[in-house]
């Protein structure tokens, strides 16, 4: 994060490449923060005893879906 706010390269082409890389890193950071939030939500459902139950329709979420996406809050039909 600190590197993203440092002054860029004065060379136009280098700066363009640098900006593109920064945009990718910022996007990855947003994705990571979103995934962390989803994991925290799943842990709260575990604590509440509702983990594995679709938050939309109330049906059980298939085991293979939970294996693929352990923080899934919805069954495949509702997702």
Steps between C-alpha positions, in 0.01 A plus 500: 500500500783739584664435161178597322527853637865564414577745217507333162771467239541822297528300175151496341513138381638374829237699689222352283619147579534594867143639514365187336678285758366715783145462371541123494636501856216721623248266337660199664489679832127565465439136405701382801309729738170375357607138548605572859156651567333190354716273718412701812134471408536123460668477841208693650258251339703213649472662843126557451450141384376602155811415297412290197148642476417735213436852627246559221282188480592315821592176323821315577802598292647196323817360656688518169416874477628558853816306416558721196392827668509451880359846567201456265190658649259385229420169336593467134140565395483832686856604412 
